[in-house]
Structure formats: C-alpha cells, structure tokens
C-alpha cells in the first residue's frame, strides 16, 4: 500500500482533539493545514470542496462534530448538518481531491445492551440524535470512499484544550464537598494526546475501515470521578454514586459502551496505556500549566 501523501488537513483543528493532533503532526514533520469554521463550513458542499481544492490534501482528518449530546436532542438539524451531511461533504471532497480520509466517530452509535466490549463488526443501534447523526456520517464516509477511509470510534475524551469531565469534576470540587456522579454507564476515558498519536499511527499504516481506539481499561463515570479526586489529593471531597435517571438528562445514553481495541493493537503493534496512567499524566501536566511552566 502506498504511503499517504501530504499535506494533511485537520478539519475541526481548534477543538480539544484537533489542537493536539495539529501540534503532534507538525512536531513529526508532517505538512499540516489546520481548518476550522472560519475557513471551511462542512455543512455546505461548495464551501467544503472549494476550501479543500485549493489545498489539494493527501489526507483529510475530520475531527469536527456537534458533540453536545443533550443539545442534539433539542436541535437535531444542527447535529445532522455537521455530523452526517458534513461528513458526507468531506468524503465527496476527499474523493474529488484523491485524498484519504480519517473520520472520527463515537461509542454512541451503540445502544449499550451488550455486556462485553463492542467490536468494529457489531451492529450499530444508536439511542439518541447524536449517535444517529454520527452513525449516518459513518455510513456516508464508508459508501463514498470505500477504499480510502478509516473511521476511528472513540469515547470519553479528556485533554488540555477543551471542556471535559476531568475539568468539570475539579471545578465542582472547588464549590462542593459532595459530588454525585452516575455509576451505571461504563466506558473508557481517553486522553486526547494518546488518541492523536494513535490517529497518526493509523494514518501511517493506511488503516482501512473502522478501528476502535481508547485508552486501555474500563470504568464508570463514578469511579472515574473518584480517581480524579484521589489523584488530585482532595481528601475533603466525597463522591457519591447515583443512577443516570436521577439526572433527568434529555438524551438517552448507552449504559455499556466499552470498545474492543484488538484491531488497533493489531495495526499499531501495541495498546494505548491505561486510562489511569493517562489521567495521572494529565493532572501532572495540568499542575505545571497552572503554574505557568
């Protein structure tokens, strides 16, 4: 299989994952063009094709998405315009440019009824608008670029360049000494820096089809929160387990959406480190950032 040609275009470059991905690609010496909403509007085919035709990319990495799960329920047209139509527009532009496309997707394409890690071959059955829009985007990419795409499913992202669960827990811990967190949703917290490195490896391997990528290990939001509090040394803060229904959120969520990473291990040669190790590094780096180091 021939190597992927440059430049790489990262769509959604200002987001949490996109920021890390652009930095790591450039540090690796790969010619990289970051694009965000100011430079490309993937909701519209002409805007998408015009922006990419000028660049003539060899690789398009789509990390742009509407990810507000509850907001998608109240505004499905916004979700589908980016997560489904936007993905299709990018795939069409990639085909026109002769580019390979790496498209980010989510565990929310599954309904959570399985009680063992989901494999790439498992049938999708999304519960809510967010998952349905992402599943439709997957279908568009796979049909429009049958031999030139990689769909990367991941979940529970945290990292230094955006809102995430770790920051939400630490912020709440500054205001309350008792935190109530759901204990009936299971998944794998995933560090955006580790994920960005994994995406680069998949690009180098020209991986085809769907690949699941998360940090190793699984947990619940409750146990994730407890580990955050413990690693941060907040002995005065207590975390209590509750059920999802107690939150009254608009969007349904899969109760179990752990992803099987065996195919990624086969392609990349090794699994990502555990989520606990990744969290420890994130918190160490966070302390350094806050000190201005």
N, C-alpha and C positions, 0 to 999 in steps of 0.2 A: 504494500500500500504506500503510495507516495506521501511525502511529508506535507503538512499543511503549509500553505504559503502565507506570507504576511502582506499587509498589516492585519492585525486582529482588531475588530471593532467591538467595544463593550457598550451595549445599549442598556441604559439604567446605571450609568457609571457613577452617579453621585449617591447612590444608595449604600446601605451598610455592606452588602457583599460586593457591589460594584467598585467601591472605593478600594477595598483590599485587593481585589482582582487586578485593577489597573496598576496599582503600585507593584504588585508581585510580577506581573507580566513585564513591566518596564525594567524592574531590577534584574530580570532574567535576560534582558537584552532583546526582547521581542518588540517590534514596532507595533505600537498600540494607539488606537484612536478612541478616546472616551466620548460617548454621546449621551446626552440626557434630553429632557423635554424641551430645552431651549434650542437644541439642534435638530431634533427629529421627533415627529409626532406619529408614533406607530399605529395610531387609530385610523390613519388615512393612507391608502396605498401610494398615492402620488408623493406625499411628503416622505414616506419611507424609502421608496425607490430612488427619488431624486437625491436624498442625503447620502445613500449608500453608493449610488452610481458614481458620484464624484470621488469617492474614496477608493473604490474598487477593492473591497476587502477580500482576503483569502479565508478569513474566519469571522463569523458573527456570533458573539456570545450574548444571549438575551437574558439579562437579569432584571429587566423591567417588569413590574407587575403591580396590580392593585391587591394589597395583602391585608387590608383591614377586613378581617373575616366577618365581623358583625356589620360593618358598613356595607359590605357587599349585599347583605340581605335586604337592606333598605334602598340600595341603588344598584340593582343588577345590571342595568345598561352600562354603567361605568365599568363594572367588573368585566363584562364580556367584551367591551370595546377594546380593552387593553390585553386582558389575559387570553382571549380567544381570537378576536379579529386582529389584534396587534401581532400576535404570534404568527397568524396566517400571512399577514402583510410582510413580516420579516422573512418568512420562509419563501414567499414569492420573489422578494428582492434578492435573497440569497441564491435562488435558482437562476435569476437573471444575471447575477454577477459571477456565477460559478463558484460560490463560496460554500464552505462547510459551516453548519450551524449547530451551536451548542445552546440548548434551551433549558432553562431552569423550571422545574415543576415541584410538586409537593406531595406529602403524605395524605393530604385532604382529598385526593382522588379515591381513597378507600373509605369504606363505611365503618371500619373498626370492629367488625364482627368476628374476624379471625383472631385466634389467640396464640399465634406463632408469627414470627417476623414475616412481613409481606415480601414476596419475591417479585421481580420485574414481570413475570408471566401471569401473576394473579389478576383476576378481572377487577376492573375499577367499578366503583359504585358510590360516587360522591353523595354526601348528605345535603350539603348546602350550596349556595350560589358560588362561593369562592371555589370550592372543589369542582363544581360543574364547569365553571369557566376555564379552570386550569386543565381539566380533562379534555375539553373541546380544543384548547390550544395544543395539547399533545397530539391529538388526532390530526389536526391541520398540519403540524410540522412533519409528522411521520408520513402523511399522504403526499404532501407537496415535495418533500425531499427524501424519497425512500432510501437512497444510498448515501446521503450526505448529511446526516444529522446524528446528534447524540442528545437524548433527553435525560437530564440529571434530576432525579427526585431527591429531595432532602427535607429537613424539618427542624423546628425549634431553634432557630438561629439566634446567636448572640455574638456581638463583636463591638469594636471600639467606635464605629462610625454610624450609629443609629439607635433608635429606641429598641429595647429588648427586655426580656424577662429579668435578667440579672439586674439591670439598672432600675427596673420597676420595683423589685424586691428591696434593693438597697435604699431607694427613695422612700418606700413605705416604712422601712425600719427606722428612718430618721424621725418619723411622725408618730409611730405606734409601737408599743412593746408586745403586741399580739397580732400576728398575721394569719389570716385564714386563706388556705390555698387548697385547690382541688386535688384529690388523691385518687380519682377514678379515670384519669387519662394517662396513658403510657406512651412514651416515645423516647427519642434520643436527642438530647441537647447537642447542638453542632456549632462549633466555633468557626466564624466566617474566614479566618485566616487559614485554618486547616482545609476548609471547603474550597477556598480559592486555589490552594496548592493542588488539591485533588482535581479540580477542573482543568488546570494546566496539564496534569499528567494524562487525563483523558484526551485532551487535545493532541498531545504528543503521540499518543497511541492511536489516534484517529478512531476512537471507540465509536461503534455504531449501535443505534438502538437505545434502549432505556437502561440506565445504570442508577442504582440506589447508592447514595453517599451520605453517611452521617458519621459522627464520632462513635467510637465503639461503646457498647453497653446501653442499657435502657433504664428508665426510671419514670417516676410520676412527677407532675409539677410540684406536689407537696415535698417529696424527697429532694427534688432539685432545689427548692427554696431552702430547705433545712441545710443542705450542703453549702449553699451560698452564705447563709448566716454563720455557719460554723467556720468556714474558711476565712470569713471576714472578721472573726473573733467577736461577734456581737452577742455576748453571753446573756445580755439583759432582754433579748428579743426571743419570744416563743412563737413557733409556727404550729398552727392547728390545722388538721385535715378536715375538709368539707367535701360534699358531693357537688358535681357540676350543676345540678338542677337548683342548688341554693343560690347560685349567682344570677340566675334569670337572664342569661345572655340570649340575644335573638338568634344567633346561628347555631345549628347543631354541630357537634364536634365528634370525631371518631374517638371511641373510648380506648382503643388499642390501635396504634398505627406505627409500631416499630418496623423499621425497614431492614431487610436482609442485605448485607453488604458483600455477599460472597462473590458476586460478579465483579465488583470494583476491586476486590482483593486479587482476583484472577488477572484483571487487566493491569493493575498498578503494582502488583507484587507484594503489597502489604496493606493491612487495615490502617485506618486512622487511629490515633491514640484514643484512650478512653475520654469520655466527656468530663470525668473528674479531673484528669490531668490538664485538659484544655481549660477548664474553669479556673484551676489554680493559676495557670499562666495568665489568663485574662485578668484575674484580680491582682496579681503581682504587677502586671503592666499598667493596670488602672491606677494603682497607687503611685507608680512612677509618673504617669501622665498628670495626675492631680498635683504632684509636687513640682511639676514643670520640668521634669527630667527628660 
